[in-house]
Amino acid sequence: MFFEQHAGDRLIAVVKTYDPSYAREVYSKVDDEAKQCLTAALEIEENYDQEDIPDPNGQDYDGFLWEALSEASQEDVRQSPRLNSFFVVTETKAGGAEDIYVSADWPSAEAFAKKRTLQP
């Protein structure tokens, strides 16, 4: 656990995982706000040619963003077998936990988590 903060009746936490299957599951459930934050964290506009970026409203964008996240999550390109790490933000309230964000870097996960602590 890298971050944990109470916000009213909610608990916001950031955990690090090396499980790409879990990260993919989380990614498949995040909302548009989380995907926009992830796009900014991965600096998609800066790191890819405009013609290589699918339309964010199109069906190819989710696959593109996941591939960018997977690539960014690689710990050391020289390492074999390949090791990826992800940071997952989880919100727990009324006994139920929901994963709401996944990133390859700690700073964006912490920023997303802290932003959630300010919401009612």
C-alpha positions in Angstrom: 0.0 0.0 0.0 1.5 3.3 -1.1 -1.3 5.7 0.0 -4.3 5.6 2.2 -6.6 8.4 3.2 -10.1 8.7 4.7 -12.6 11.1 3.1 -15.8 11.1 5.1 -17.2 7.5 5.0 -14.8 6.5 2.1 -11.3 5.1 2.1 -9.1 6.0 -0.9 -6.0 3.8 -1.3 -3.2 3.2 -3.9 -1.7 -0.2 -4.1 1.1 -1.4 -6.4 0.6 -4.6 -8.3 2.8 -6.6 -10.7 -0.2 -8.5 -12.0 -1.0 -7.3 -15.6 -4.2 -9.4 -15.7 -5.5 -7.5 -12.6 -4.4 -4.2 -14.1 -6.2 -5.0 -17.3 -9.4 -5.9 -15.4 -9.2 -2.5 -13.5 -8.6 -0.7 -16.8 -11.6 -2.2 -18.4 -13.9 -0.8 -15.7 -12.5 2.8 -15.2 -14.7 5.7 -16.3 -13.9 8.4 -18.9 -12.5 10.8 -16.3 -10.0 8.2 -15.2 -9.0 7.5 -18.9 -8.5 11.2 -19.5 -6.2 11.4 -16.5 -4.4 8.3 -17.7 -4.0 9.9 -21.2 -2.5 13.0 -19.6 -0.2 10.9 -17.3 1.1 8.9 -20.3 1.6 12.1 -22.2 -0.1 10.6 -25.2 -0.1 13.8 -27.2 3.6 14.3 -26.6 4.8 10.8 -27.1 2.9 9.7 -30.2 2.5 11.2 -33.6 -1.0 12.6 -34.0 -1.8 10.3 -36.9 -1.0 7.3 -34.7 -3.5 8.2 -32.0 -7.0 6.8 -32.6 -10.0 8.9 -32.1 -10.7 9.0 -28.3 -14.3 8.4 -29.0 -13.6 5.5 -31.4 -13.5 1.8 -30.6 -9.7 1.5 -31.2 -8.8 4.0 -28.5 -9.2 1.7 -25.5 -6.8 -0.9 -27.0 -4.4 1.8 -27.9 -4.4 3.4 -24.4 -4.0 -0.1 -22.8 -1.0 -0.8 -25.0 0.5 2.5 -24.0 -0.1 1.8 -20.3 1.4 -1.7 -20.6 4.5 -0.3 -22.3 4.9 2.4 -19.7 4.5 -0.1 -16.9 7.5 -2.2 -17.9 10.0 -2.0 -15.0 13.3 -2.7 -16.9 13.4 -3.5 -20.6 16.6 -5.6 -20.1 14.9 -7.9 -17.5 13.7 -11.3 -18.5 11.1 -12.4 -17.8 9.4 -9.1 -18.3 8.1 -7.4 -15.2 5.4 -4.8 -15.2 4.1 -2.7 -12.3 0.9 -0.8 -12.0 -0.6 1.5 -9.4 -4.3 1.0 -8.7 -6.5 3.4 -6.9 -9.3 1.8 -4.9 -12.3 3.5 -3.2 -14.0 1.7 -0.4 -17.3 2.8 1.1 -20.1 1.0 2.9 -17.9 -2.1 3.0 -17.6 -2.4 -0.8 -14.4 -1.7 -2.7 -14.2 -0.4 -6.3 -11.0 0.0 -8.3 -11.3 3.4 -10.0 -7.9 4.1 -11.7 -4.8 2.4 -12.9 -1.5 3.9 -14.0 2.1 2.9 -14.6 3.4 5.6 -12.3 3.0 6.5 -8.7 2.6 10.4 -9.1 -0.5 10.2 -11.3 -2.1 7.5 -9.1 -1.4 9.6 -6.0 -2.8 12.8 -7.7 -5.9 10.9 -8.8 -6.4 9.5 -5.3 -6.0 12.9 -3.6 -8.4 14.4 -6.1 -11.0 11.8 -5.0 -10.5 12.6 -1.4 -11.8 16.1 -2.1 -15.0 14.9 -3.8 -18.1 14.6 -1.6 
